[in-house]
Amino acid sequence: MTYKHHIALIGVLFILDGTLCAQGGKAFLKEGDAFRAQNELSKAIERYDLAIDVDPKYIKAYLARAEVYQQMGRVVEGDLDPGEADLAVRAAQGYMTVDSPAVALRFLDRALKVDPKHMEAMQTKIRVCLALNDVDAAADAADKALGMKATTDTYYLHGLARMAVHDYTTAETDFDKVISWNHLYEPAYVALSETQLKLHDRYTGLTMQMRALEKAI
């Protein structure tokens, strides 16, 4: 095969890849629309997410997902049944994607009112409270989540909350725990490095300062 043939083949593959992405996006959009018609909103969101994953420029999928987020919000505005907690959490997550943490928090509080041990709601609340700079509420939610179940995610979020309240020693322990359990948990490495820099600024002894810098690196 000549060099020109190689170039032509590569061009065809790029075109096919783009075509497959577009077809995949349309298929997922169609599935999402079907779930939406059946009022299975969480499943509809999942399909719209997949459509966007395979075709990030698929505007129809973004619009459909935004409409369902609004629909979810209307559904959970009143008193919730325990079975609707998941719906409220997805609505909250949707509002977070459009930078509306205050609205998201309202839905999370509703979800946790009917299901106080809803882990996804509690974890999402930690992130929302951090976005709102309500560090005390974030720390409280992080303590509750970790008390419910010790996982890499709950330790990571607990570490973020402890950082927010300037408890860097506990944050260091949390992130070390995450990495010891899952050495591929990349965000924990970044957070641990930031924690070490904060600890470096607090230490007065040269040995501890060098230890913090080495660990940060």
C-alpha positions in Angstrom: 0.0 0.0 0.0 1.4 3.4 -1.0 1.8 6.4 1.2 -1.2 8.1 -0.6 -3.3 5.0 0.0 -2.4 5.1 3.7 -3.5 8.8 3.9 -6.7 8.0 2.1 -7.5 5.1 4.4 -6.9 7.3 7.5 -9.2 9.9 6.0 -12.0 7.3 5.4 -11.6 6.0 9.0 -11.9 9.5 10.4 -15.1 10.0 8.4 -16.5 6.7 9.5 -15.7 7.4 13.1 -17.6 10.7 12.9 -20.5 9.0 11.2 -20.6 6.3 13.8 -20.5 8.8 16.6 -23.4 10.8 15.1 -25.4 7.6 14.6 -24.7 6.5 18.1 -25.7 9.9 19.5 -29.0 9.7 17.5 -29.7 6.2 18.8 -29.2 7.2 22.4 -31.3 10.3 21.9 -34.1 8.2 20.5 -33.9 5.8 23.5 -33.9 8.8 25.9 -37.0 10.2 24.2 -38.7 6.8 24.6 -37.9 6.7 28.3 -39.0 10.3 28.7 -42.4 9.4 27.1 -42.8 6.7 29.7 -41.9 9.2 32.4 -38.8 7.2 33.3 -36.8 10.4 33.7 -33.6 9.0 35.3 -33.2 6.5 32.5 -33.8 9.2 30.0 -31.0 11.3 31.4 -28.7 8.3 31.3 -29.3 7.9 27.6 -28.9 11.7 26.9 -25.6 11.5 28.8 -24.5 8.7 26.5 -25.5 10.6 23.4 -23.4 13.5 24.5 -20.5 11.3 25.4 -20.3 9.8 21.9 -21.1 13.1 20.2 -20.2 16.1 22.4 -21.5 18.6 19.7 -25.0 17.0 19.6 -27.1 20.0 20.5 -30.4 18.2 20.5 -29.1 15.9 23.3 -28.1 18.8 25.4 -31.5 20.5 24.9 -33.4 17.3 25.7 -31.3 16.7 28.8 -32.0 20.3 30.0 -35.7 19.9 29.5 -35.7 16.7 31.5 -33.8 18.3 34.3 -36.5 21.0 34.4 -39.2 18.4 34.3 -37.5 16.6 37.3 -37.4 19.8 39.2 -41.2 20.3 38.7 -41.9 16.7 39.8 -40.0 17.0 43.0 -41.1 20.5 44.0 -43.7 19.0 46.4 -43.4 16.5 49.1 -41.5 13.4 48.0 -42.2 9.7 48.5 -39.2 7.6 49.5 -39.0 6.1 46.0 -38.6 9.6 44.5 -35.3 10.4 46.3 -33.3 9.2 43.3 -35.3 11.6 41.1 -34.5 14.5 43.4 -30.8 13.7 43.4 -30.7 13.6 39.6 -32.5 16.9 39.4 -29.9 18.4 41.9 -27.1 17.0 39.8 -28.6 18.6 36.7 -28.8 22.0 38.4 -25.2 21.7 39.4 -24.2 21.3 35.7 -25.8 24.6 35.0 -24.1 26.3 38.0 -27.2 26.5 40.2 -25.9 25.0 43.5 -28.5 26.8 45.7 -31.3 25.1 43.7 -29.5 21.8 43.8 -29.2 22.0 47.6 -33.0 22.4 47.9 -33.6 19.1 46.0 -30.9 17.3 48.0 -32.4 18.3 51.3 -35.8 17.0 50.1 -34.2 13.7 49.1 -32.4 13.4 52.4 -35.6 14.2 54.3 -37.4 11.1 53.0 -34.2 9.0 52.9 -31.6 10.2 55.4 -29.2 7.5 54.4 -29.2 8.1 50.6 -25.5 7.9 49.9 -25.5 9.6 46.5 -27.6 12.5 47.9 -25.2 12.9 50.8 -22.1 12.9 48.6 -23.7 15.3 46.2 -24.6 17.6 49.1 -20.9 17.7 50.1 -19.9 19.0 46.7 -22.8 21.4 46.6 -22.0 22.9 50.0 -18.4 23.3 49.0 -19.5 25.1 45.8 -21.6 27.4 48.0 -18.7 27.9 50.4 -20.8 26.6 53.2 -17.9 24.7 54.7 -19.5 23.8 58.0 -22.4 22.1 56.2 -20.0 20.4 53.9 -18.0 19.0 56.8 -21.2 17.8 58.6 -22.4 16.0 55.5 -18.9 14.5 54.9 -18.9 13.2 58.5 -22.3 11.6 58.0 -21.4 10.1 54.6 -18.2 8.5 56.1 -20.1 7.3 59.1 -22.6 5.6 56.8 -19.9 3.8 54.8 -16.2 4.1 54.5 -15.3 4.0 50.8 -12.7 5.7 48.6 -15.3 8.2 47.6 -16.5 9.1 51.1 -12.9 9.4 52.4 -12.0 11.6 49.4 -15.0 13.9 50.0 -14.3 13.9 53.7 -10.8 15.0 52.9 -12.0 17.8 50.7 -14.4 19.0 53.4 -11.6 18.9 56.0 -9.4 20.9 53.7 -12.2 23.5 53.4 -12.2 23.9 57.2 -8.4 24.1 57.3 -8.0 20.7 59.0 -5.1 19.6 56.8 -3.9 16.9 59.1 -7.1 14.9 58.9 -7.3 15.7 55.2 -3.9 14.2 54.7 -5.0 11.0 56.5 -8.1 10.8 54.4 -6.3 11.1 51.1 -3.6 8.7 52.1 -6.4 6.2 52.9 -7.9 6.7 49.4 -4.6 6.1 47.7 -3.8 3.1 49.8 -7.1 1.5 48.8 -7.0 2.6 45.1 -3.7 3.8 43.7 -5.4 4.9 40.5 -7.7 7.4 42.2 -6.1 10.4 40.5 -8.0 13.3 42.2 -6.7 12.1 45.6 -3.1 12.6 44.5 -3.9 16.2 43.4 -5.8 16.9 46.7 -3.0 15.3 48.8 -0.4 17.5 47.0 -2.4 20.6 47.8 -2.8 19.5 51.4 1.0 19.0 51.7 1.6 22.6 50.5 -0.8 23.9 53.1 1.0 21.8 55.8 4.3 23.1 54.6 3.2 26.7 55.2 2.2 25.7 58.8 5.3 23.8 59.7 8.1 25.7 61.4 10.7 23.0 61.4 12.9 22.5 58.3 12.6 18.7 58.4 8.8 18.7 58.4 8.7 21.4 55.7 11.0 19.3 53.5 8.9 16.2 54.2 5.8 18.0 53.1 7.4 19.3 49.9 8.7 15.9 49.0 5.3 14.3 49.5 3.7 17.0 47.5 6.0 16.3 44.6 
